Amino acid sequence: MKKKVLVLFGGVSSEHDVSLNSASSVIKNIPTDKYDIVKMGITKDGRCYIYNGSADMLPDEKWLEDTENLEPAVISCDRGHHGIIRLSSGEIERIDVAFPVLHGKNGEDGTMQGLFEISGIPYVGCGTAASAICMDKAVTNAMADFSGIDQAKWTAFDKHAYSVNKAALLASAAEKLGFPIFVKPANAGSSVGISKAKNLDELEKACEKAFEHDRKVVLEEGIVGMEVEVAVMGNESPVASVVGEVVPCNEFYDYDAKYLANESELHIPARLSDDMLKKVQSEAVRAYRALGCEGFTRVDFFVCEDGSIKLNEPNTIPGFTSISMYPKLFAASGIPYAELLDKLLTLAMER
């Protein structure tokens, strides 16, 4: 008997548009001999609809124009329902497993995962705690320090502290980290709001930009090294994919380099020795376990000239188009896209 999978897309996040592209690809590749798919979209202002049209309509918000295929619905918090409520009819539809293809806030940060926990619906990806930890870069960095995972020197502060003591905080960060300094919103993904500051004036501007996206910012020393990414999958026994290398077309791997310019170079496997590739894979699994991840996560590192491997960041719901790094890495490891999705859905139902 086929399982019913709820694929969630959109969301109230700065990464809403990225989610639409990821979900379109996921929906098209879920094995339909094993699963019946229910598509639920969340608008930028938080309204939820079951969408009965084509996945091709998701990008550029075309699905919202297809009003004949829209039906208001909500995820039921009643564990007895174990599913969704179609508001126009009051029909309760049982869901076997959910796949939240939601990047960023209100989807990747533990909020949606908490809703699924309350509803009793199994879901793909990390649990509530790990999702929240990995979403907040300051908490991630603190956990990495606690676990002995090598990473860049860093500091963090919130908007209130910055407004009260701006000059001292900037000076302290410059002294501790040296320039260049990368400034990031603590809770954002896809490199949204990230800047590279080369002096105090640029550092102030970078903080102001980051505060547009979050009330807390993280500042990290600039690391010179090869940018590599590893896809990790599993619950109790996680496995790492081959290692991929990113050569950004811009000064660093920002939003434009990831999604718009289409000129960044990807090398799979990364141009490293076999011994170093194995070390990176081992570090990826170690970080995955230390941060409490389950299901899947992409773990990013810098490999420096001195042979050190420094954690960049984990991404608990990475981009999932057919050309995104996570599925490409597992495809290179011998697991094609459709099989990968089946494995992730199975892992969710096993938890």
N, C-alpha and C positions, 0 to 999 in steps of 0.2 A: 504493500500500500504506500502511495506517495506521501511524503511529508509536506506540510504547508509552511512555507518560509515567508516571513514579512521582511521586505527590504525597505528600509527607511532612508530618505534622501532629503537634501536641502538643508533646513535648519536655520536657527537664529545665530548666525556666525559670520565673521568676515570671510570664511572659507566656503560659503554657501555655493558659489558657482563651481568650485572644485568638486564639491560633493555631487553635484548634478552629473558631471562628466564621469566620475568614478562609478556612481550607481547605474548609469546607463550601460556601462560596460559590464558590470557585475550581473545585472538582470539578463543581459543577452547571453551570458556564458554559464549561468547556473544550469546544471543538467536537468532538463525538463522530463526525462524519463524517471527521475527520482523525486522531483520536487514540483509542487504547484506554487506559483509565485503571487503574492499579494504585494502590490506597490503602494507605499504610503509616503506622500510628500509633505514636508513642513515648509511653509512659506517664510519669508524673511521676517514677518511680524508674528510668527508663531501659530498660524492656523494650519490645521491638519486635514488632509484629504486622502482618501483612497483614490488612486488613479488607475483607470482601466484601459488607458490607451497605450500606444507604442513607446518603448524605451527610447526610441529615436527623438521623442519630443521633449526629453528632459533638459538637454543643454539649452542655454539661453532662455530658460523659463517658458519655453513653448508649451509645456504641459499645462500651464495655468490658463492658456488661451483655449485649450481643448475642453470647454466647460461641460460638454455632454458626457465626458468620461470622468468627471470629478464628483466625489461623494464625501461629504463631511464625515469624519470618523475620529475616534479617540482610542488610545490604548487603555483597556480597563485595568483598574487597580484591584479589582476583585479576583483573587486567586482561583475562585471557582470558575470564572469565565475563561481564564487562561488565554486571553486573546484580545480582540478589538470589538468595539461597538460601532456599527454603522448608524449614524445619528438620524438619517432620514427615515429608516425603517425600524430602528431599535434592534436590528438583528445582531446577535452575538456570534462572532466567528472565531473558532478556536485556532490558535497558532501553535505550531510545533516548535519553531525556532525563529529567532529574529536576527537579521544582519543589519546593524546600524551603520550605514555608509555615510557617517556624519563626521566631518572634520571640524576640529576646533571646539569652541565653547558651546555649551548646551547640546553636546552630542558625544564628544570624545573625552570629556572631563569628569565623567562619573555620574553626571546628572541623569542621562538616559539609562545608563547601566543600573542606577538605583531604582528607576521606574520599573525596569524589567525584573529586578529582584523582588520588588513588591508584588508585581503581577504574577510571578512564578513562571515567566516565559524564558526558556534558555536563550542565550544570545551569543553571537560571535564576538570574540575579542576579550580584552582584559576586564577584570571585575571592577567594582566601584572604587575600591581603595587604590589599586594600581593605576587606574585611569586618571584619578585625581592627582596622584603623585607625579605621574609622568607628564601631565598637562602643565603643571606649575614648575617652571624651570628652576626656581629657587629651591623648591622642595626636592626636585630631582637631584640637583647638585648636592644638597645636604645629605641625601640618602647615599649618593655615590661616594662622598667623602667618608661617611660612616662605614661603608662597605669596603673601603680601600680600593676603589676604582679610580684609576688615574684620569685626571681631567684638567682643563685650564683653571688657573687662579680666577676667582670670581668674587663678586659682592652683589648685594641687592638692597633696595630700599623702596618704600612706598611713596605715594604722591604727597601725603601729608608731611612726612619727614623732609621730603625734597623742598616743599614750599617753605618750611620753617628754617632749613639749614642748608640751602642749595650749595653755596660756595664751599663750605667745609666738606660736604659729601663728594662733590666733584673733585676737589683737591685730594681727598683721601683715596678715592678710586684711582686717580692718576698716579699717585705715589705707590699704591699697592700693585696695580696691574701694569703700569707703563702703557705707552701708546704703540700700536693702535689698540683701541678697545672696541669690542662689539657690544652694542646696546640692544636689548631685546625686551619686548613685553613679556612678563612672566607667564602669561596665559594666552598664547596665540600660536598658530602653526603656519606652515607653508611660507615661512620667512616673512610673514606680514609684520610691518612695523620695525624691522631690524635695520640698523645702520652701523657703519664702520666709522669711528671717530679717530682722527689723527692728532687732535689738539684739544685744548679746553673749550674753545668756542664750538667746535664741532660736537664735543661731548655734550654740551648743554643742549644744542639743537637736537641731537640724537635722543636724549632723554625726553624732551618735549614731544617728539614724534612718537616714541614708545608709549608715553602716557596717554596718547590718543586712543590706544587699543586696550590698555589695562591700567589698573591703579597701582601696580607694582612692576618695577623693572629689574632686570638682571644685567649686570655688566661683567664681561669676561675678557681676559687678556687675549690678544690676537695670537693664534697658533699658526705657525708655518708648517704645513704638512700636506700629505695627500688625503683628500676627502674620500672616505670609503663608507659603504653601506652594506649591512647584512640583514637579510630577512630571516626572522626566527619564528618557528611555529611549534606549538605543542602545549600540553598542560603539565603533567608531572615529569615528562621526559622530552623537553624541547630539543629541536634540531635546528641547525643553522644552514642556510643556503650557501652557495658560492659567494665570494666577496665581490662587490661591484665598486668601481672607481668613478668618481664624478670630477670632470674638469670644467668648472664654470666658465661660461662665456663672458660673464661680468666679473667685477672685482671679487665678489663672493657669490655663493649660490643663493641669490635672493629670489623674490617672487617672479620677477621677469625672467630670470635665467631658468627657473623651474618650469614655467607654464606658458610664457609668451614668446621669448626670443627663439626657441627651438634650435639653438646653436651650441649648447653645452655638449661636451663630449662624454660619452659613457663607455667604460671599458669593463666587460664581463668575460673572464675574471679580471680583477684588478691586476695591475702590472707590478706584482710583488713576488718574492720568492715563495716556494711552496711552504717553507717553514713559517714565514711571516703570515701567509694566508691562513694557516691553521691556528696561529696565535690569535689573529683577529676573530676568527670564528669562535674560538674558546672564550675570548673576552666578551663577545656578543651574548653567548649563552649565560655567562657569569652575570653580566649586567641585567639580563632578562630575569634571571632568578632573584637577584638582589632587590629588584624593584617590584617583585611580586607579579610579574606579567603572566598572562595565560592566553591561550588561543593563538594570537599572533601579534607581532610588533616588529617594526624595522628599527634597527639600532645603528646609529651613525657614529663614526670615529674619525680622528685624524691620525695618520701614521707619520711620525716625524723622522727626520734624517738620522737621529740618534737611535732609532729603533723603538722608541717609546710609542705606545698606543694610547691615545687619549680619547675618552668618551666625548662626543659632541652632544648628542641628544637621542632619546628614544622617541618613536612616533607610534602610538598605539593603534591608530587607524590611518595608515599611510595612504597616499594616492593609490587608486585601484583601477585605473584605466588599463587597457591591454598593453600600453607602452610605459606604464609606471614601473618604478624600480622594483617594488616588492614582487609583483607577479613575474617580472622579467628575470629576477634572480632565481626564483624557484623553477621557472621554465628552463633556465640554464642548468639547474640541478636535476633535471629530469622529471619535473612535475608540471605538466601543462596547465594552463589557466583554469579550464573547467574542472579538472581533477583537484586542483588546489582549492577551489571554492567548495567542492564536495568535502574535502578533508576538514576545512575550517568549520563547516556546518556540523559535521560529525563530532568534532572536538567540542563544539558548543553543547551538543546534546548529551555528551558523555559526562560533563561536569555535574 
